[in-house]
Every structure is written in structure tokens, then in C-alpha cells.
Amino acid sequence: MPEAFEELILGLTRQPGEGWGLNINNASFKVTKVAPEGAASKSCDPPKVGDLLVGIAGADGRFTLLDNNTRASEMRDAFVQAGDVCQLRVKRPVPNEEELDSPPQRSKSEGMLSRWGRSFRRRSTSVDARLRAIGTSLTNVFSSTESARNPGDVVRIWPRVFAVVGGEAPSLQHVSQCTRRECGDVRHSDFGHGDALDGEPLLRALLINVGDAPCASPELFADGSRVINAGWEAPKHAPGPALAHAARLGLAAAAWLALDDRTLIVIGDLTAGDRARCGLACAAVLRVASAVLEFGALQTDIPRVDAAQEGYGAYLEAVGGDAKRQLDLKHLPPSFGRGLKHLDCAVEARCLPNPRPLILLGASVRGLPVSEAPVLEVCSTSNNWSSESDEMAVEWDGDEAFYSLDNNRERPCVLRGDFAVVVRFGGRYKDVGGAGQAPIARYVASSGFLCDGAIDARKCDIDVHPAYATQILGDRKNSGTDLRVRLAFCYADDEGDDEPTSPVHFFALPRRAEAAVDRGLALLAAWHCIQPDTNMTSSLAATACCDNDVASLALQLSANDEAKAFSTLSGFPTLSAAAGMRSKHGDLFAYVRSSRAAVPYDAPRASLLGAAQAGPGGLPRVTTALNRLGVKKAKPQRRPSLPPEP
């Protein structure tokens, strides 16, 4: 009888400089010894002797797989790259029923019991063994189902919305085969007529790649005509997508779903199979697409998703297994849930509460277990600022660090949209063992939900590295540190800035479904993996009597086959009726000019450090901070007016 295995993912953490305490066979990658004083044995679910190591990952969850062709040096390099937070994918042998039913070894004292006592003991042992055998058989069923699931499998998370399972880089050929099975058997010929979608069911599906790299072999999926490389736009170190990118994902999906009642969406990370990224992308698609298609003449049969968290939960339920246990929002840093709540607010209001960009004047950080001033890094979707490279004055009093960012007038810290404030080790510890490169803590937010003044981010709002979570956040035995990040902002000057990412342009979802479809079609054309043939575009536009932008997209959806493009326009009346998708909507969102900033940046200001040290607990109150900076006292606009209907 072949030996049964269950596949597990074990999470290990250690202190800097501490050893894992594992002995692993260099040929079979089997755990031969677990030292009791090592970091691995102190984990909640430690490895056991006999476990077969099949993968190693760091905190990002991207596994380096081990097989017969993997060298021992490559395994050691994978442990080094994982750092102090390591995840191990192991196969653990499961004892068979014969071993469970065998009676335990009895001592001599047990053998001297009475005949009645021995009989009772044997019967009770047999019953317990059978119960354990039943539980083991159920465990084998579920573990074999989870381990047999291919990363390229496609699961249904919502009506007409599917996702790639992931976990590692999927095979696009396998994704194509699974998607073809999910496309269904509904044909227009059943209603008395047929079209191009009846010949090839895979043409009904649109594959949205949210990986960092474009799809390597798009021709494996419907000859590349149904693959778009949306990518992942987010600030450095931020776990979720930027709010504008989440809206673009939803608009692109809504446009495809509105073309026909048989079309469907498949979302996946074709580069690394990142399940957390795929789940957040599914949440954005479900929240935005169901909202913009709920009203108007292009109503679809997709049920409304009232919260982005509902869409994220639907993805975890469909994928199941380790993803459902490890990626639940209760076990993730607070920035994940905050990003989903921001998306909900923006979708309901169709805009952002604050459309104006902010300038970060300074920051203070306290409550970190460091002996020198940590490195502060501010990351947005377009620029990054660091206390190491930029002209940023830093002061350290042994407990709290103060950073002034208003010294560099040529490169001010202007934040438009999502941003992340990251704190790393500094001084002589910044390069020890590579741990200094990993952030100790980070705070992720959006300027659209902030205003001028000072804000305090407490422990419940900050993401903390798992290696330092016990020391900073505390546990049942200790309360942790008083971690706090305080940020001081003022409004930026928006006069004379007409760039697409300028403050005069901000997030605004269309209120009409038709306008949302136009923006989504323009995104499909911009993200498509196939470049249209310019010579065929004019010819098709004249033949089909359509707009040049529409003809260009039709060629992309037909792999530059003019005959198929004409058939595509005939089968999608909504696509053929669109016109001026790009010129009419510019940067794919409504352009609304905001009012002049209350605090112009050109005003003279002194150093933030002097004002920060004057207030209680670090940075002072909002009005005190701005007045001490030498800025004219002005009442901030707390409630910006809503944009007009686009």
C-alpha cells in the first residue's frame, strides 16, 4: 500500500542571528533532526522528523520549489533569501489504519492487571484507534484534494467571474483548458441564430493578468486575442492596488461583461500566482463592476456586491485550502482591510472626499525597539522619498525620531492618491544579515481620505513585520510598545498643473453605465497584449462604418484578422456603437478642476523640527504646526464639494 502524505504550509519566525535548528538531507530534502533549542521548534506548528521539504518562501509567500534537480546550495540560498520570516511547504507522512489499530506496547505493571482490566483496556484502545482512523481517512481525503489542485485551475467566485487558483506560476495552457470547460454550452443558435462565440467557447472569456510581468505566451489562450496585461499599480511596499488602478480593473471587467450575456472574466497572476494579489483584484472587479452596471440600459445579471470585503471573501471561499486559512482579513495586516474600505467609500460616493493633493511636511516615529534613528521612506505610485538620499533633516532623542521633509523645495513630497510610509533599520544595523532591508513597520493610506493638518497612526493602524510583532504589538504576557507614527500635511498648490496625474484631475467613477463601458473599452485597448495593425484599422473602420478606436480594438480582439474583426463587431453591438473612447474621456476618468489650495506651497516656512519639539508628545496640534511653519493662517477646506456628474 503506497504511503499517504498530507501537504502542509508551516510558518516559522526567528530573531536576527538565531538559527533555525533544522537538519535536512541534501539529496532527499527530508527533515532528519529538529533541535529543541532552535527557532523552528518554538513555532506554533514546528516541522517534524520525516517531513519532506518541497518549497521555501519568505514573507511575500512566493515559493521556491524543490525537486530532484535542485541542488543543496540552491536550498540554502532559498533559506537566506527568505530572511527571518520563512514559510515551508512540506509533505508529512500520514500513518495508515493498521498502525493505528495495533495495540500499544504495555509495561510489566500493566501485564499484572486482572483479566477483566486487560479486556476493558483492549476494548477501549480498539475503539479509540477506530475513531482516530476515521479522522485520519477524512484528513487524507481533504489533503489529497487540496494538494492535487493545479495552480492553473479556474474556480468560480461569482456569476460570470472566475479566478485562477495560483499559489505558484500557473501554466497558461492549463488555464486555457479549464476556462474552456467553464464557458458553458449556451449558444445563440438555440434561439434561432448563431455568431462567432458559438464556434469557439473560449472567445467568451477575457483573461486579466495582474502579474508584474506581461504574459509570456499569450497565444496559448485564444491565440492571444483574449489576454490583457493589466499589471499591478501600487506604491512600493503597499500590499494592495492603488485606488485608481482598482477602479480601472473594475471598469475593464464591466465593459467586457456588458458586451454579451455569455461573456465572462478570468482573473489571475500569471507571473507568480500571488493569491493575496488575485483576491484583492477580484474584490475590486466585483465591487466596481457590479456598481457601474447596476443601472442604465446595460443592466446585467451579475448580483450586486455591497462591500469589497464580500468579494474578497467569495474568492477565499472558492479557492479554499491554505489560502482561506492564511489570507483571511483577520490574520492580515490592517492595511488590507483599510484599502477595501477606501474602495467602498469611493464607489458609493463616485469620487474621493478630498480631491486635492497633499504635501507631507514632516513625520515623527516612536515606540520602535531600535537604538538609532530608523530610516523613513515615503512611497507613492510615482515617486519615492528617503531620509538616506533626500535632503531630510533627522533628529533622534533616544525614543522618538523627527523627520523634516520641507527642506527640499525642488523635490517636495507631494502625495496624490495612495502612499506608504515605511520605517526600516538605520545606522549601523541597516545592513546586518539583510534584515535591515525589510521594513519594521509601514502605514498605508490615501490622500483622498485625508486633509491638511496632523494625523496620528496608532498600533492598530500600522502593519508590523512578523519578526517584531510580539515585541511591538505585545501578547498575553506583555503589552508591547507605544508605537505611533505622526504625519503633518498641508494642501499643495494646484495652479497651472495640467498633467494627467495633477491635482486638477482626480478619481471619479461615471454615474452612467454607458460612460463606464466607454472607459472600460479604452482600457481593454490600452492593456491588450496584441498591437493592432494600423493599415487594417482604416480599412475596417470604412467597411464596418465604425470609429477608428473601435476598429482598432476589434482587430486586437481578433488577433489582427480583419474577417474575424468584422464578425466581432457584428456580434457585439455595444462595441460597434462606441465612438471616441480615448479622445472623449482622456485619462479614462472625469476631469474636474478643484478649488485653489488653502495653503500654497510657495509660502516661506521654517523647519518642522523646531515646531515639532515645541508641542506635547512630539508634533504639536494642527494649527500650531502650520502657524509655526510660517504659513498664513487659513481655514482648511474640510468638506470639498462633490464633482458634477461626468
JOFENLIN-V102163 format. One record per residue. RES is the residue in one small letter. OMEGA is omega as a letter, one per 20 degrees, with the letter a starting at -180 (999 if undefined). NEAR is the number of other ideal C-beta (glycine too) atoms within 10 Angstrom. D_FIRST is the distance of its C-alpha to the first C-alpha in Angstrom with 1 decimal. Layout:
RES;OMEGA;NEAR;D_FIRST  RES;OMEGA;NEAR;D_FIRST
This chain:
m;a;6;0.0  p;a;5;3.8  e;a;9;6.5  a;r;17;8.9  f;r;18;12.5  e;a;17;15.9  e;a;18;18.9  l;r;18;22.1  i;a;19;25.6  l;r;19;27.5  g;a;15;31.3  l;r;23;33.0  t;r;21;36.8  r;r;19;39.0  q;r;12;42.7  p;a;15;44.5  g;a;9;44.1  e;r;13;41.2  g;r;11;38.0  w;a;21;34.5  g;a;18;33.4  l;r;21;30.0  n;a;13;28.7  i;r;21;26.4  n;a;12;25.1  n;a;11;27.1  a;a;8;24.6  s;a;12;21.3  f;r;21;23.1  k;r;15;21.0  v;a;22;23.1  t;a;12;23.9  k;r;10;26.7  v;a;17;28.4  a;a;13;32.0  p;a;9;33.4  e;a;9;36.7  g;a;19;35.4  a;a;19;35.7  a;a;21;32.0  s;a;15;31.6  k;a;14;34.5  s;a;17;32.9  c;r;8;32.0  d;a;11;28.3  p;r;18;27.9  p;r;22;25.1  k;r;13;22.8  v;a;10;21.8  g;r;12;18.4  d;r;23;19.3  l;a;18;19.0  l;a;22;22.4  v;a;18;22.6  g;r;21;26.2  i;r;24;29.5  a;r;21;32.4  g;a;19;35.8  a;a;17;37.7  d;r;13;38.0  g;r;21;34.3  r;a;19;34.0  f;r;22;30.8  t;a;18;30.7  l;r;13;27.2  l;r;21;25.6  d;a;8;23.6  n;a;7;23.5  n;a;6;27.2  t;r;16;28.4  r;r;10;30.5  a;r;13;30.7  s;r;9;34.3  e;r;12;33.3  m;r;16;31.0  r;r;13;33.9  d;r;13;36.3  a;r;20;34.1  f;r;16;34.4  v;a;11;38.1  q;r;14;38.6  a;r;21;36.8  g;a;19;39.5  d;r;23;39.5  v;a;19;37.4  c;r;22;33.9  q;a;20;30.8  l;r;25;27.4  r;a;22;24.5  v;r;21;21.3  k;a;21;17.5  r;r;17;16.5  p;r;13;13.1  v;r;16;12.4  p;a;13;11.6  n;a;16;9.2  e;a;15;11.2  e;r;9;11.0  e;a;11;12.6  l;a;16;15.1  d;a;13;16.0  s;a;11;16.8  p;a;10;20.6  p;r;8;22.2  q;a;6;24.2  r;r;13;27.8  s;a;7;31.0  k;r;6;33.8  s;r;7;35.8  e;a;12;33.2  g;a;8;33.1  m;r;9;36.9  l;r;13;36.6  s;r;8;37.8  r;r;7;35.8  w;a;8;36.1  g;r;11;35.0  r;r;14;31.8  s;r;11;31.0  f;a;12;31.6  r;a;15;29.5  r;a;12;26.5  r;a;10;26.8  s;r;10;27.2  t;a;15;24.2  s;r;12;22.0  v;r;10;23.6  d;a;11;23.1  a;r;17;19.4  r;r;13;18.9  l;r;11;21.0  r;r;14;19.1  a;r;17;15.8  i;r;12;17.7  g;r;11;19.0  t;r;18;15.7  s;r;13;14.4  l;r;10;17.7  t;r;13;17.5  n;a;15;14.3  v;a;10;16.1  f;a;12;19.3  s;r;19;18.0  s;r;15;15.9  t;a;11;19.2  e;a;16;21.3  s;a;15;19.4  a;a;9;19.2  r;a;15;23.0  n;r;16;25.0  p;r;18;28.1  g;r;24;30.1  d;a;18;29.2  v;a;27;32.3  v;r;17;32.7  r;r;13;35.7  i;a;25;37.6  w;r;22;40.9  p;r;12;42.5  r;r;21;42.8  v;a;24;41.5  f;a;23;38.1  a;r;27;36.5  v;a;30;34.0  v;r;24;31.0  g;a;26;31.4  g;r;27;30.0  e;a;21;30.6  a;a;19;32.7  p;r;24;31.7  s;a;14;31.9  l;r;22;35.0  q;r;12;33.8  h;r;16;30.9  v;r;25;33.4  s;a;20;35.6  q;r;17;33.0  c;r;19;32.1  t;r;25;35.8  r;r;16;36.7  r;a;10;34.3  e;a;17;36.0  c;r;19;39.5  g;a;11;39.7  d;r;7;41.5  v;a;14;45.0  r;r;15;47.6  h;r;16;51.4  s;r;10;51.7  d;a;10;50.8  f;r;8;54.1  g;r;6;56.2  h;a;9;55.9  g;r;13;53.4  d;a;17;53.2  a;a;17;51.3  l;r;22;48.4  d;a;18;47.5  g;a;10;46.8  e;a;14;44.3  p;a;19;42.5  l;r;19;41.5  l;r;23;45.3  r;a;25;45.2  a;r;25;43.1  l;a;26;44.5  l;r;27;42.2  i;r;26;43.7  n;r;27;42.5  v;r;26;43.2  g;a;23;41.9  d;a;14;44.2  a;r;12;44.3  p;r;15;45.1  c;a;20;42.4  a;a;11;41.8  s;a;12;41.2  p;a;23;42.7  e;r;14;43.0  l;a;17;39.4  f;r;26;40.3  a;r;22;43.0  d;r;18;44.7  g;a;18;45.5  s;a;25;47.8  r;a;27;45.9  v;r;27;44.9  i;r;23;47.1  n;a;20;46.8  a;a;22;48.0  g;a;17;46.9  w;r;19;47.2  e;a;17;50.6  a;r;22;50.7  p;r;27;52.5  k;a;15;51.0  h;r;18;48.6  a;a;21;48.6  p;a;19;45.3  g;a;27;46.5  p;r;27;48.6  a;a;21;52.4  l;r;25;53.9  a;r;23;55.6  h;r;21;52.4  a;r;29;50.6  a;r;25;53.5  r;r;24;53.3  l;a;31;49.6  g;r;29;50.5  l;r;27;53.6  a;r;28;51.7  a;r;33;49.1  a;r;27;51.8  a;a;29;53.7  w;a;27;50.8  l;a;26;49.9  a;a;27;53.6  l;a;23;53.8  d;a;18;52.0  d;r;12;50.2  r;a;18;47.1  t;r;21;46.7  l;a;22;43.9  i;r;25;43.1  v;a;24;40.0  i;r;28;40.2  g;r;30;38.0  d;a;26;38.3  l;a;28;37.6  t;a;21;38.3  a;a;19;35.9  g;a;22;34.3  d;a;23;36.0  r;r;27;35.0  a;r;20;37.9  r;a;24;40.4  c;r;26;38.9  g;r;27;39.2  l;r;28;42.8  a;r;30;43.6  c;r;30;42.3  a;r;31;44.4  a;a;29;47.5  v;a;31;47.0  l;a;28;46.6  r;a;28;49.4  v;a;28;52.0  a;a;30;51.2  s;a;24;51.2  a;a;21;54.5  v;a;29;56.5  l;a;24;55.4  e;a;14;56.2  f;r;11;59.9  g;a;16;62.0  a;a;9;61.9  l;r;19;58.4  q;a;11;56.5  t;a;18;52.8  d;a;9;50.2  i;r;20;48.4  p;a;11;48.5  r;r;11;50.4  v;a;23;48.6  d;a;13;50.8  a;r;16;49.3  a;r;26;47.4  q;r;18;45.1  e;r;16;44.1  g;r;27;43.1  y;r;27;41.1  g;r;17;39.3  a;r;20;38.5  y;a;27;36.9  l;r;20;34.7  e;a;12;33.7  a;a;20;32.7  v;r;25;30.7  g;r;15;29.1  g;a;19;26.4  d;a;17;27.6  a;a;23;30.9  k;a;15;31.9  r;a;11;31.4  q;a;16;33.0  l;r;20;35.7  d;a;13;37.3  l;r;15;41.0  k;a;5;41.0  h;a;9;38.9  l;r;14;40.9  p;a;19;44.3  p;a;17;47.4  s;r;20;48.4  f;a;22;45.7  g;r;16;47.1  r;r;18;50.7  g;r;26;50.2  l;r;22;48.9  k;r;13;51.9  h;r;22;54.3  l;r;26;53.0  d;a;19;53.6  c;a;15;57.1  a;a;24;57.9  v;a;23;56.7  e;a;12;58.6  a;a;14;61.8  r;r;18;61.4  c;r;23;62.6  l;r;23;62.4  p;r;17;64.5  n;a;21;66.0  p;a;24;66.4  r;r;24;68.3  p;a;25;66.7  l;r;26;66.9  i;r;21;67.9  l;a;23;66.1  l;a;29;68.9  g;a;27;67.0  a;r;28;64.2  s;a;25;63.6  v;r;27;60.3  r;r;17;59.9  g;r;18;57.3  l;a;23;55.1  p;a;11;54.0  v;r;20;55.9  s;r;11;58.9  e;a;14;60.3  a;r;20;61.0  p;r;25;57.8  v;r;23;57.8  l;r;26;58.4  e;r;21;57.2  v;a;24;58.2  c;r;22;56.3  s;r;23;57.1  t;a;21;56.0  s;a;12;58.9  n;r;15;59.9  n;r;17;58.7  w;a;24;60.9  s;r;14;60.2  s;r;23;62.3  e;a;12;61.6  s;a;10;63.0  d;r;16;65.4  e;a;14;68.7  m;r;21;67.3  a;a;15;69.2  v;r;16;67.0  e;a;15;68.0  w;a;17;66.0  d;a;11;67.2  g;r;9;64.2  d;a;12;62.6  e;r;20;63.3  a;r;24;63.6  f;a;25;66.1  y;r;27;65.9  s;a;24;68.7  l;a;24;67.9  d;r;22;71.4  n;a;15;72.8  n;a;13;71.5  r;r;10;73.7  e;a;5;72.7  r;a;11;69.1  p;a;18;69.0  c;a;23;65.7  v;a;19;65.9  l;r;28;62.9  r;r;23;62.4  g;a;21;59.4  d;r;27;56.2  f;r;28;56.2  a;r;23;54.3  v;a;26;55.9  v;r;24;53.6  v;r;25;54.3  r;r;24;52.9  f;r;21;53.6  g;r;20;57.0  g;a;13;59.1  r;a;10;57.7  y;a;16;54.2  k;a;15;53.7  d;a;10;51.7  v;r;11;50.0  g;a;12;46.4  g;a;12;46.5  a;a;21;46.3  g;r;19;49.8  q;r;11;48.9  a;a;18;46.8  p;r;20;48.9  i;a;24;49.3  a;r;25;50.3  r;r;24;51.3  y;a;22;53.3  v;a;27;52.9  a;r;22;55.6  s;r;25;57.8  s;r;26;61.6  g;a;24;61.8  f;r;16;61.1  l;r;16;63.4  c;r;20;67.2  d;a;25;69.6  g;a;17;69.8  a;r;23;67.3  i;r;16;63.9  d;r;13;61.7  a;a;20;58.0  r;a;12;56.4  k;a;18;53.0  c;a;8;51.7  d;a;18;52.7  i;r;24;51.4  d;a;23;48.0  v;r;23;47.1  h;a;21;44.7  p;a;14;41.6  a;a;18;42.4  y;a;23;45.7  a;a;17;45.0  t;a;15;45.0  q;a;15;48.3  i;a;19;50.1  l;r;17;48.8  g;r;14;48.3  d;a;10;45.9  r;a;5;46.4  k;a;6;48.1  n;a;10;50.4  s;r;9;52.1  g;a;17;51.8  t;r;18;54.6  d;a;11;57.3  l;r;24;55.9  r;r;19;58.3  v;r;23;59.1  r;a;22;62.6  l;r;26;63.7  a;a;27;67.3  f;r;25;68.0  c;a;27;71.0  y;r;25;71.4  a;r;24;71.6  d;a;20;74.5  d;a;20;73.7  e;r;11;77.0  g;a;7;77.0  d;a;13;73.2  d;r;9;72.1  e;a;9;68.8  p;a;11;65.8  t;a;15;64.3  s;a;18;67.6  p;r;22;68.4  v;r;18;70.3  h;a;22;67.1  f;a;26;64.4  f;r;22;61.4  a;r;22;62.5  l;r;22;60.3  p;r;22;62.3  r;r;15;63.3  r;a;15;63.3  a;a;21;60.1  e;r;15;61.9  a;r;19;62.7  a;r;26;59.1  v;r;27;58.0  d;r;24;60.5  r;r;27;59.3  g;r;30;55.7  l;r;27;56.5  a;r;26;58.2  l;r;23;55.1  l;r;23;53.0  a;a;21;55.5  a;a;16;55.6  w;a;19;51.8  h;a;22;50.9  c;a;18;49.2  i;r;19;51.6  q;a;10;55.2  p;r;22;57.5  d;a;16;59.8  t;r;10;63.3  n;r;10;65.1  m;a;19;63.1  t;a;21;63.7  s;a;12;67.4  s;r;14;67.0  l;r;24;64.4  a;r;17;66.5  a;a;11;69.5  t;a;14;67.7  a;r;18;65.8  c;a;9;68.7  c;r;21;66.6  d;r;19;66.7  n;r;18;65.8  d;r;22;63.1  v;r;25;61.6  a;r;26;61.7  s;r;25;60.1  l;r;27;57.1  a;r;29;56.8  l;r;28;56.5  q;r;24;53.8  l;r;27;51.8  s;r;24;52.3  a;r;16;51.5  n;r;19;55.2  d;a;17;55.4  e;r;19;58.8  a;r;9;58.1  k;r;18;54.9  a;r;29;56.8  f;r;20;59.5  s;r;17;56.9  t;r;25;55.3  l;r;23;58.7  s;a;14;59.3  g;a;18;56.0  f;r;24;56.5  p;r;11;60.0  t;r;16;59.5  l;a;24;58.9  s;a;19;61.9  a;a;13;64.2  a;a;22;63.5  a;r;13;66.2  g;a;13;66.8  m;a;26;63.5  r;a;18;64.0  s;a;10;67.8  k;a;14;68.1  h;r;18;65.6  g;a;13;65.8  d;r;14;63.0  l;r;20;61.1  f;r;21;62.5  a;r;22;65.8  y;r;16;68.4  v;a;17;70.4  r;r;14;72.9  s;a;20;72.7  s;a;12;75.7  r;a;12;77.1  a;a;22;75.3  a;a;18;76.9  v;a;22;76.7  p;a;16;77.5  y;a;18;75.8  d;a;8;79.0  a;r;13;80.6  p;r;7;81.1  r;r;19;78.9  a;a;13;78.6  s;r;18;75.5  l;a;25;72.9  l;r;18;72.5  g;r;12;76.0  a;a;23;75.4  a;a;25;71.9  q;a;15;73.1  a;a;12;76.0  g;r;16;73.8  p;r;7;72.0  g;a;11;68.4  g;a;20;68.4  l;a;27;69.3  p;r;20;72.1  r;a;12;72.4  v;a;17;72.5  t;r;13;76.3  t;a;14;77.0  a;a;25;74.6  l;r;26;76.0  n;r;14;79.6  r;r;18;79.1  l;r;22;77.7  g;a;12;81.1  v;r;20;80.1  k;a;10;82.5  k;a;8;81.6  a;r;15;80.3  k;a;7;78.6  p;r;17;75.1  q;a;17;74.1  r;a;11;71.4  r;r;9;71.1  p;a;16;71.2  s;r;11;72.2  l;a;14;69.5  p;r;19;69.7  p;a;9;71.3  e;a;11;69.3  p;999;18;68.2
